[in-house]
């Protein structure tokens, strides 16, 4: 953004002609001859459209036409590249929820591109800072970024969405900047950007890894909070949304070159390149709150345009905001216009930007009717009926910070969920906690206890052992305590309940045996994640041993703590991860569409799944309930898939045998003769990447302490 200059008074003779225009679509829409501007405000008394030239001089144009609470006008000759904002007139009465102040230039909620980031030094408050929020700001506030009119045309010719079925998906969670900022083969000017992701070295890496979808941390334009900037930090994760339509200019190579509107085609190019590589694009979206915070927060957009429409206010004391997110406010999804905003945003990212799905941050907030979480809320009803959004991948983070907000397993049909119970059970099992046999049985088979009884399938369970919020995989076997000192909050932030084990030493060590065990434990986590039912999600960088130095809340660390360390990647771990993903893809028995039934198959004394003790006998109730049980075997019958391929042919697979032990001692495990198997071939051994083994049915194999083995029985 350019240096500040005084706001120009409203012009008269030089003011561009404004025609009637249309109330739909909202935002700034260029038609080749001019631009239609439309802004929703139910409670405003007047709206001025503010145009800014290259010298940052302002021209104010009153929008006098109002249709169904939409203020609109059409300006011939105004086109792509035009920067604009709004000044909205009305009562400043915070005690009644009204925060109108025309001294503040506001960002259009529907702006498709922004001219930069927020500038706190230019002013962003509707009240006078330093006191309470009841005293109206009388000085000009120009700190919010401006919208830019865009040309929406883009050559999508040849773009084919991969359309990977959920049950065949392997999701990779990554940050646009962190993924590429230190990559030695990405041109320096493109590192940390959408264009950097679209380069051949990054695409080849992702494709070779075998993932089918990349889930980006928020790319909607966000705000860096002043309390972080004052400490020399920033909101790296981006969970503080300002604009639900504009790709963040922070990750744009075009914006670095002085073309912030170029972020839009740059993002589209990235999506097209990922699609060409067979990789879907899923966006982590934050529709539960905005960057404007509570009653003491800045006025950047929604708060000054129509505060009661966009935010959940406390009934009877509308000065204050309901906060189910821990961020100061919650969007008012009970209001039809706010629901429309969310749906318009989702459709835009699907239809115009070609993304393939969404992960909804703190999704329980969106489900709230009054205070309780309501599955039949308007949000879910609209999603279910929408012919565009209802067809893409929908993933919920099924919790918020409000009462009753933990809703794992309770979202509607067609929704997948981050399965936090899976994460906790897997961590506890490999940590060595006993009494988890039953839980492991459920988690390895798609969590039927959570998803089978409401019409959903195993792939509704998004399985993960690590995510951006928490330890990395390497750190989960290296640290038991968080080490968040770099965040500047006295190590008080972040989770304390981590369910991690440091293998005997806290932090990095030169101890050969400890490091060997840590390498094995990482492989155990990856094997159970990628060889079990459900949809696996891999935290980006885990496959190469990325560390955050024990920081389990690196939301503000836009530096080497969060970025990939391409120069020191663990090549052996990377090769092991590629191998696991390849095995998963090659065996339909490892990514079933349906839950196991345990039924007999065509009269044989075999079921589609059989659970085994280490002596080769089937597990009984006392084994499942025994708190000392720390090992189990899972036999998957290749004839028991009860499914067909795309051509309608019955699916068959090899018989597979997965053995797991979290005991510290080695166990002799007798290989079964189930399904007519006579010989078992070892595919995976987490204690030895190079292990090879052929065993006859009935023979014993040594299952090393804290390890996993996978065998196959080939079919004629």
LOTI-311993 format. One record per residue (C-alpha): residue in one letter; z negated, x negated, y. Coordinates in steps of 0.5 Angstrom, whole numbers, plus 500, padded with zeros to 3 digits. Each point is the difference from the previous one (the first is absolute). Layout:
BEGIN
aZXY;...
REM end
This chain:
BEGIN
x500500500;x501498507;x495498505;x497506503;x502503507;x498506504;x502507498;x505503504;x499507503;x504506497;x507499503;x504506503;x507498502;x501494495;x497504494;x505501494;x503507499;x496504495;x503506496;x496505496;x500496494;x497503493;x493500497;x503497493;x500495498;x493497503;x501493503;x506497503;x507501497;x506497502;x507504499;x505495503;x500503507;x493500501;x493501498;x495506498;x493499502;x495505496;x492499500;x495505497;x494502504;x496506500;x495500505;x504495505;x501503507;x506496502;x504494497;x504494503;x505496496;x499493503;x507495499;x499493501;x505495502;x501492498;x495499506;x495505498;x501504506;x498507498;x504507501;x496506499;x504507498;x496506499;x502504494;x500507502;x502504494;x495502495;x502503493;x494502495;x496494503;x505495500;x502497507;x508498500;x506498504;x506496499;x503494504;x507499500;x502493500;x493497497;x501497494;x498494495;x495495503;x497504505;x493499500;x495506502;x493504500;x497506502;x495502505;x496506498;x497505505;x494504498;x492501501;x496494499;x494503496;x498496494;x494505499;x505505498;x505495496;x505499506;x502493502;x506501505;x501494505;x507499503;x497493502;x501498493;x508499497;x500502493;x504499494;x504505497;x497502493;x508500498;x502494503;x505496495;x499493503;x495497504;x501495506;x494495498;x493501498;x494503504;x498496506;x492501502;x501496506;x504506503;x495505498;x500505495;x494504501;x500508503;x493498502;x497495504;x497494496;x493498500;x497507500;x501506496;x506504499;x499505505;x502497506;x508501501;x504493501;x504500507;x503494499;x507499497;x500498492;x506497498;x498497493;x503504495;x506498497;x506504502;x505503496;x508498499;x505505500;x504498493;x507500497;x498503493;x507499497;x500494495;x505499494;x496502494;x507499496;x498498493;x493501500;x497503494;x493501499;x498497493;x496507499;x496496494;x496506496;x492499502;x498498493;x505494500;x498498506;x496493502;x497500507;x499494504;x496501506;x501495506;x500499507;x507499504;x497494504;x496497495;x505500494;x505496504;x497496506;x499493496;x506501495;x503493501;x507503498;x500506505;x503497507;x494499505;x503505505;x500506494;x493498497;x495506501;x505505501;x504506497;x506495500;x496495497;x499505494;x507501499;x502493499;x502497494;x494496498;x496506501;x504505496;x501495494;x493499500;x498507499;x506502496;x498494495;x493502500;x502507497;x497505505;x503506501;x497502507;x497497506;x494503503;x500498507;x493500504;x501504506;x507499504;x499505505;x498497507;x493499501;x495498505;x496493500;x493502502;x496497506;x494498496;x505496495;x504497506;x494497503;x498497494;x507497499;x501504494;x505506499;x501506496;x504497495;x500506495;x503505505;x495506498;x500502508;x506504501;x503501507;x507503498;x502503494;x507499501;x501493502;x501494496;x495495503;x503495504;x495495498;x504499493;x507500504;x505494501;x504504505;x494501504;x498493500;x507499503;x499505505;x503506497;x494504498;x504506498;x504496495;x493501496;x504506497;x506498498;x496494497;x496504496;x506504497;x503493498;x494498496;x500507497;x507499498;x499493497;x494502496;x504506497;x506495499;x495496496;x497506496;x494501504;x497506503;x496500506;x493504501;x497500506;x492500501;x499505506;x494502504;x501508502;x492501500;x499497506;x503496506;x498494504;x497504506;x493500497;x494504502;x499503507;x499493503;x507498497;x506498504;x505506502;x507497498;x503506497;x497507496;x494500504;x503500507;x506505497;x496505497;x493498497;x498507497;x506500496;x500494497;x493498499;x494503496;x495502505;x493502499;x499507501;x496502506;x500493502;x507498501;x499494504;x499496493;x504499494;x499501492;x501494497;x501500492;x504493501;x495495503;x505499506;x497505505;x505506499;x503504495;x507504501;x500507500;x504502494;x498507501;x504501506;x508502499;x502495505;x496494497;x503502493;x507500503;x499493503;x498497493;x506504496;x505498505;x498493500;x500500492;x507503500;x502495505;x498494496;x504503494;x506503503;x501495506;x497493497;x501502493;x493498497;x498502493;x493503500;x493499504;x493498498;x496504505;x494497503;x493504499;x504506497;x494504499;x499500508;x507504500;x497505495;x495502504;x499508502;x494500504;x496495497;x501500492;x506497497;x504506498;x506499496;x504506502;x500497508;x506501504;x502493499;x501500493;x503507500;x505498505;x501493496;x501504493;x505505503;x504494504;x507499497;x500493503;x493497499;x498504494;x506496496;x497493502;x494496497;x494502503;x493496499;x494502503;x494495501;x495506498;x494499504;x497500507;x494498503;x498507501;x495504496;x503502493;x506496502;x501496493;x505504497;x503496494;x503504495;x501506505;x506500503;x506505499;x505500495;x506495502;x495495503;x498494498;x493496502;x497493500;x496501495;x493496502;x497502494;x505496496;x499494504;x492500500;x500501492;x505495499;x496495504;x493502497;x503499493;x503493501;x494498504;x496501493;x497507502;x498503493;x501508499;x507501502;x504501494;x501507501;x502499508;x505494497;x503505495;x502505506;x502495505;x505496495;x503507498;x501503507;x494503502;x501506497;x492502501;x503500508;x507503499;x502503494;x497507502;x503502506;x507499498;x501493502;x502494495;x498493499;x504497506;x496504505;x495494499;x502495504;x496494497;x497494504;x495495499;x501497507;x503503506;x500497508;x493503501;x496496496;x500493496;x507497498;x501499492;x498493501;x494501504;x498506495;x498494495;x498495505;x495504504;x494505499;x498500507;x505502506;x501494505;x503504506;x497495506;x506499503;x501507502;x494499505;x496506498;x494496496;x503501493;x497507501;x507503499;x504501494;x498503493;x493498497;x502503493;x505496497;x499499493;x503493500;x498494496;x500493502;x501497493;x493496501;x502497507;x500503507;x507498503;x505495499;x498494495;x502494496;x497502494;x505500495;x497505495;x499505506;x507500502;x503501493;x495506500;x502503506;x508499499;x498504493;x497505504;x506501505;x504501494;x496505497;x500504506;x507500500;x501501493;x496506500;x503503506;x508499498;x499501493;x496507501;x502507501;x501502507;x504497506;x497493502;x500498507;x499492501;x497497506;x506496503;x498492499;x495502494;x506497496;x500494503;x492499500;x500502508;x493499503;x496502506;x495495499;x495506498;x501505506;x500507497;x502503507;x506496503;x502505504;x500496506;x502494498;x507498502;x500493497;x500496494;x494504497;x505506499;x507497500;x503497493;x500493499;x507499497;x499492500;x494501495;x501506496;x498500492;x507499497;x496501493;x497507502;x507502503;x503499494;x495504496;x501506505;x507500499;x499500493;x496505500;x504505504;x506498496;x496502494;x498507503;x507501502;x503499493;x495504496;x500508502;x494500496;x496497506;x502505505;x500507497;x502506504;x495504496;x493499498;x498498493;x498506495;x497496494;x504505496;x503498493;x507498500;x505503495;x494501495;x498493499;x493497501;x502497507;x499503507;x504498506;x493496502;x495497496;x494497502;x497494496;x494496499;x500492499;x500501493;x506504500;x497507498;x501506505;x495501505;x494505499;x496504505;x494495499;x505494502;x502504506;x493501502;x497493499;x498497506;x502493496;x507502499;x504495504;x506499496;x506505497;x507501498;x505505502;x506501495;x506504503;x504503495;x508499502;x502506497;x494504504;x504500507;x501508499;x506499506;x507499501;x504495504;x505502506;x505502494;x496504497;x499495494;x493500497;x496494502;x498495495;x496493501;x497495496;x493501498;x495496505;x493498499;x496498506;x493496499;x495499505;x493497500;x496499506;x495496495;x498493502;x501498492;x506500496;x501506495;x504500494;x505506501;x503503493;x507502502;x502507497;x505503495;x501506504;x507503501;x503496494;x499494504;x500493495;x500495505;x498499508;x503496505;x496497506;x503502507;x494498504;x494496500;x496500506;x496494498;x507496498;x506501504;x504496495;x497503494;x504502494;x498504494;x503504494;x494503496;x501505494;x496507500;x493499497;x500493503;x495498505;x501497507;x495496504;x499504507;x498495505;x494502504;x502504506;x507501498;x506505499;x505499494;x506505499;x504500494;x507503498;x502503493;x508500500;x504506498;x506499495;
REM end
